[in-house]
Amino acid sequence: MPRNTTLLHGIIVTLLFALIPTLATADNPIQSQPTSVSFESVKPSSCTTLKPSKPSLEQPNILFILLDNIGKDWFRCYGSQENVTPNIDRLARTGVKFRNFYVTPVCSTTRVGLLTGRYPYRTGWHTHHDPAIYGGGYFDWNREISIARILKNAGYQTFISGKWQINDLFDPAQKDALAKHGFDEYCIFPEGKKEHPAHKKRYWDPYIIENGKRLETTGQYGPEIFTAKLIEFMTRQKEESDKPFFAYYPAILTHLSIGPTPDNKTTNGRELSDRELFVGMAQYADTLVGRMVSALDNLGLRDNTIVIVATDNGTDDGSYHGYENLAGRVNGRYAEIGSTMKPNDDGYYPLTEWGINMPLIVNCPQHIPGGRDSDDLIDMTDILPTIADFGQAKLPKSVKFDGRSFAPQLRNSSHDKPWRTWCLSQYCEVRVVRNQRFKLFSSGQFYDLSVDPREQNDLQRSVELRNDQATKAAHRNLQKILDDLPANAKLPWEFRSISARQIQAAKQ
Ligand SMILES: [Ca+2]
């Protein structure tokens, strides 16, 4: 896009946002009813009169791949001894690999943090909730903005293929949720209540809704369909559209239940072990990443498309469902990951590094000098401002965002140093902050990750904390950060997931 067009475009987007009614901040929750102009009225058609040119240096395409329930213990590029991620490893080698990327320990809370750029305490999504299963409230477009809407307003064509989880598409009030959150097109596993035919039908013969219509999927494998639809979208964009695209691929893999993929469906009668099946799923997730990247190559879009690979929480050890250990091997042993499906006895998902410090790889030959690793502290709220930065998209000033753009690091250009001095994760009222070396929980546990990455030596009553100046200073600083954070916003839904009920029961 020529620079003068980009400037004009930016001005118009700014004016459009100025017309949007005030969104919530922590202290001022968004009114449930828009007053004058709704977000829906801010359509990219407002921008089409600008006739944006083919994706340019100013607005690259973005492919955001979010894998489900798989941590560093399965990624060779992060030290795993499992050899199942050759395609992702290649992206890491030729892109930027972040070693400290914080999410939350469970799906829905991470997803809201990624989509909104806001911390769990600010959105109220600090505890697991799945509206399609539990009802009682949902991810509300009148209350929260999303990265898709921000990019759409900046002239992007937007698409999602995979799992959404934070709305119930079978509820008439939410059936258009994806459009309201900013997606022009979608292809989704909607999940459903226990008695509903969509319940847990994500792999073979999956229940999939594409732009409001159920697909015929007999004999097909869900992840195949989602990948094919995404490649179809990118192909159409290349052939028919002048707009840059944002393609969001929240993968179905490698969430339980475990089962065969197309690659190991036929084993001549030999029964595969739980672990062999999970290896197959991890391998297949990587194969599909490779397929999408190859499609970008074949379409001639690879150079100008930013590919992001991340995961939403750590590997599930499978114990909750009676599987054998599904942890990946690191340093000669199985990682002590714990079950991400099973909260502890008090209903909480643990905030260990295996659960919340996830892979993050960003790769784009034209914009991001590759072959680099970064120890910068990044968390899920930084993804939105970073993508918006690359997309030349303005952030509405009325929304309080928690993340910061790390686009300067990705471009390898100068940036504020030090970068973030801390990053955060949270589950319910338990929060954790870490700096480069230490990690402090609001519940008191304190670890020196430089010597204790497995968090086995709690320093909260230790000699080191009493006597070592550096340890003492770090604890004081992190405690002050925790003390200064706002209280949790009110839950935007009823507290009725399994873990929520456990938390309530434990408190009684
Ligand atoms: Ca997950």
Boltz pocket constraint, residues with backbone or C-beta under 6 A from the ligand:
constraints:
  - pocket:
      binder: B
      contacts: [[A, 67], [A, 68], [A, 69], [A, 106], [A, 107], [A, 312], [A, 313]]
      max_distance: 6.0
